[in-house]
Amino acid sequence: MSTFSLDELTRLTAAVPAPAVSIYLPTHRAVPETLQDPIRFKNLLRSAEEQALAAGARPAEAKALLAPGFELLGNSDFWEHQLDGLAVFAAAGIFRSYRVPLRLDEAVLVSHRFHVKPLVPLVTEDSTFFVLALSQNQVRFFEGTRDTVGEIELEGVPPSLAEALKYDDPQQQLQHHASAPGRAAVVHGHGSGIDEHKDNLLRFFRQVDAGIRPRQRGQRAPLVLAGVEYLLPIYREASTYPHLVDEGIPGNPERLSGEALHRQAWSLLEPRFAQVLEEPVGRYRQLAGSGKTSTDVAVIVPAAHHGRVEVLFTTRNAQQWGTYDPAADRVQLLPGAEAGGQDLLDLAVVDALTRGAAVHVLEGPRMPEPVSVAAIFRY
């Protein structure tokens, strides 16, 4: 299972063999609720198989396509370590799954490309954030949204200062004793002192930064630090991530649950997120009626394809099925998920993102107008 990132979104939006199956499932973090998740996933797999057959796949092809998904049903470890949503994508030779800290609506979509719009809020700058909880004895890394938070498993990150120094320089014989959780460790060894202790922390934090860097690559989501106050400026010196939030969560984070960290981080970030959305919504309303905005899917889809869209707003769960012929620049709307069609709102989101537009996937009340899609054009 992979964590979702901009790199993963780019991979999913590349051309894939048809039929391409996208499955979304709301999941649970604890028993007994987790016991129902594989049952519901099995029903979605059966629905996907039926839709793949209806789209022209042969029975053997449909079974092979979804076989990795059916294999997951008996994997208890997989289902015991879910977050708030599960997204699964399958095509010939491709099977990818993502557990995400995002509440997803149950859905199965079969088309000639993957349906990714529900996951876009995870890679935009108006709804997701990171929290890095730092102490000398523990490192935890979280990804959060407005409503949820999930811990990200870190690979290659030393779990403590002592382990970092041991890994970084096996010749150093240093012993670290913390007099109390969250307080400075006493360092015994050659050349010990305040300056050396800071240097040791810098080495530790550089390893932490290197370990979380792959997960943050291409991201613009803000990062909130949690830790005792003297540690935070040292981590800022070590960090290479350009979206560190000035304010942090002070105190020893070892005493705080992920939910408690989420609440404190959200209280810091909510005004920031509101401001990120306030400016483009205000511009849209100012430009409405000038020819530089539209709510017409048949206009927005070609504009997104040709790079004319500067800002795109859409709702997460809305769909508008149809076809788009880039050669003729022609859009045809369909009444439902018919064979040969695709969700044009999803297509507009992907084209807008890949051509440098700002994309906001919102709940309905946050849209600049009571519609499912709206755009500001560059020209």
N, C-alpha and C positions, 0 to 999 in steps of 0.2 A: 504494500500500500504506500502511496506517495502523499506528501503534503502538497497543497495546491499553491502555485506561484505563477508569476507572469510567464516564466519559461514553460510551465506546464500548459498554460492557456495557449501560448503560441504553438506548442506541439499539437494540441487538440484541434486547432483551427486549420492545420495543414490538410491537404487533400488526403482522403482515406477511401478505401474501397467501399462501395455500397453493397448491402445496406449497412448503415452506421446506427448503432443502438445507443441511446442515452437513457440511463435509469437514475431517478432521484428518489431517495427514501429518507424520511425523518427517522432518526435513531435515538437511542437512549444510552445514558452513561452508567446506569446501575440496575441491578436486579430488583424486582422481578420484571421490570419493563423490558430489559434487554432480551428476554426470552421470546417476545413476540416479533422482534425484528427479523430473524431469519425466515419466519413463516410468511411475513409480508413481502420479504424480498423474493421468496420462491414464487409468490403469486405474480409479482412484477416480471420475473424471468419468463413465466409462462405467457404472460401478455406480450412480452417482447418477441417471443418465438412466434406467436400467432401473427403479430404485425410484420415480422420479417418474411414469413411465408406469404402474406398478402402483398408484400412489396416485390415478390418474385423470386425469393430465395428458395432453393430446393430443400427438402426436409433435412437431408444430411448436412447441408451448409448451415442451416439455422441451428441445428444441434451443436455443431462444432463451434459456431460463433459464440454460443452462450455456455459451453461446457465449463470454462473457468469459473463462471458465476455459480453454476450448480455445485461445483466443488467447494465453494466457500460455505455452503449451507452447513456442512459438517465440521467446520473449523470453529470450535468454541472460543479459542483465543482471539480470533478475528472479531467475533461479536461481543466479547467481553471488554474490548478496548475501543469502543466507538465514542464519537463526540455527539454533536447535535444533528448532523446530516451525513449521508453517504451518497456519493456520486460515482456511477460506474459507466464506463464507455467501452463498447465492444464493436469491432469490425474484423474482417478477415486478417488474422495475424496480429491483432491489437486487442489488448485487454488491460484497462487501467482503472484503478479504484482510488478514491480520495475520501478520507474522513475529514470533515470540516466543522468548525465552530459556527455553523450557520444553520438556522432552521429552514429546512427545505420542504416544499410540498411534494407529495408523492406523485410521480409522473414517469411515463414511458414514452419515448419518442423515437421513431424509426424514420430515417431520411437518408439522403446521400452525403450528409455531413453531420458531425456531432453538434448537439444543442448545448451551448455553454452559458447562456445568459444568466441562469440562476447563480452561477459562481463568480460572475464579474465583480460583485461587491467586494470580494476577497482581494482584488488587485487594484482597486481604485482608492483614492485618497480621502474619501468622504465618509467611510464607514468602518474601516478596519484599522487595527493598531496592534503593536507588540508591547509586551511587558517583559523586562528582564529583571528578575529578582536575584540580587547579588549578595552573598556574604562570603567570608573566607572559608566557610565549611560547606557551602551549597550553592549551586547555580540552577535556576529554573527559568524556562523560556516559554512564554504564552503568546497565543494569537487570540485576539478578541474582536467582537463586533459590538454593536449597540446592546444586544441582548445576551450574548453568550461569550464564553471564554474556554479555550482548550490548551492544554499543555503540549508542547512540541518536544518530542524525544530528541535529545542532542547526541550526535555521534562525534567522537573525536574531541570532546570538550572535557577537560579535567574537572572532576567533581569538587575539588577543593584546592586551596592554595598549596597545601603540602604536596598533593599529587601533581600539581602543575610544575612545581620546582623540581620534583623528582623526575618527571618526564622531560623537562626542559634541560636539566643539567644533572645527570646522574652522579657527577663527581662531587657535587655540593652535599655536605652532610649537615643538614639543618633540621632542627626539631621545632615544631610549631605547637604551642600550647595556648589555647584560647581560655582566658580566665573566666569568660562568660560568653554566651552566644551573642554574636553581633559586635563584640568588643575586639580591639586590636590584639592580635596574637603576639606573644613574646617570642622573639626569634633568638635562638642560641646557635652560635657558629662564628666562623671567622668574619670579622668586619661587620658585625651586626650593629644596627643603629637605625635611626629614623629614616635617613636617606636610603639605606639599603632596603629597609622594609618597603618603602614606596617603590623602589626599583623592582622588588619581588612581586608586588601587587601589579605593577605595569606588565611584567612578563606574564603573569596569570591572566590578566584581562585581555592582553593581546591574543592569547590562545582562545579565550572565550569569544572574542570578536571574530577571529578566523573561523571558529566552529559554527557560529550562527550566520556568517556571511552568505553561504550558499542559499539559505532559506530567505534571505532578504534581497537577493540579487534582482535588480529591476523593480524593486518595490519603492513606493512613495509613502507607505503607511508610517505614521509616527511611532517612535519607540520611546516608551516611558521606562525610566530606571527606578528600581526600588532597592533601598539599602540604607545603611547608616550613613550619615551625611558626609563623613570624611572619605568614604569610598567612591562616591559618585563623581567628583571631579577627576579622580584618577582614572576611572573608566572612560570618561569623556576624552581624556588625553589619549587613551589607547584605541578608541573606536574609530572605524573608518566609515560608519554609516552616516549619511548626511542628513537624516531626518530625526535626530535625537531631540526630544522635547526638553525645553529649558527647565521646567519644573519636574521634580521627582517625587516619589513616595518615600518619605523619610522613615527611618526606624528599621528594626531587624525583620526582614521579610520571612525568615524561617518560621515566625509565629503566625503568618498569614496564609490562609487558604487561597486557591486560585480565584474563588468567587470574591473574597475580600479585596484582593489585588485588582480585580476587574472593577469593582465599585469605585475604588479610589482613583484608578486610571481614567474611568469614564467621566468622573466629576471634573477632572482636569481637561479632558479632551472634548467634551460635549460642546462648549462654546466655539472651539476651533472648528469642529465639523460643521456646526451651524453656519459659520462664516464662509467656509469653503463652498457651501451650496448657495448661500445668500447672494453672492456676487453674480454667478451665471443665471440664477433665476431672475434676479433684478434686471440683468441685461436682456433676457428673453422678453420679459414683459415690456421693457422700454422699446424693443425693436419690433414687437408684434404689430402686424399690419404694414410693415415697411418692405416686405418682400425678402427680408433676411431671416425669416423664421417660417416654420411649417409644422403642421400636425398631420400631413397627408403622407401615408405610408408609400404611395406610388411616387411621390416626389422625393422623400427622404432616402429610400433605398438606393436609387441611382446616384443621388448626391453623395451618399456615404461611399459608394463604390469608387467614385471619381475624386474623392478627397475634398469635397466641398464642405463637408460638415465640420464645424469647429467645436460644437458642444451638442451632445445627444443625451436626451432624457428618455427613459422608458421605465415601465413598471416590470417587476421581477417575474410575475406569473402570467402576464398577458401574452397571447399569441395571435398572430395574423398569418394564416397559411396562404401560400401563393407560389408563384414562380417569377424569376427574374432572368431575363436574357440580356447579358451585358453587351453583346454585339449590337442588338437592336435597341438597347436601353429601354426595354419594355417590361413593365410589371403587370402581372395578372393575379388578381386576388381570387382565392378559393374559399368555399364556405367551411372547410374543415381539413383535417390531416389526410388529404388524398394522396394516392401514389404519384410520385413525381414532384410533389410540392415540398415546401420547407417553411419553417417559421421565418417570415421576412423580418420580424423584429430582431430575432437572433442574428440574422445575416447582417442587418444594419449595424448592430452592436459590434460584431467582429470586424467588419470593414472600417467602421469609424475608429476603433481602437488601433488597428494595424496601420492606419493612415494618420495617426497622431492626434486624433480628436480627444477631448475630455468626455468621458462617458459616466453618467450617473444612473444607476439602476436603483429605483426608489419604490417605496410604498406609495400607493395611489395618492393619499392626501399631501404628500410632499412634492408632487409634480407641479410645474408652473401653470398648467391648465388641467382640467379634469379629463385627460385623454390618456391613451396607452403609450404614445410616442410623440416627442416634440424635438425640434432641432433648431439650432442657430447655425447659419451658413457663413462660411468665410467670405464668399462673394456671390 
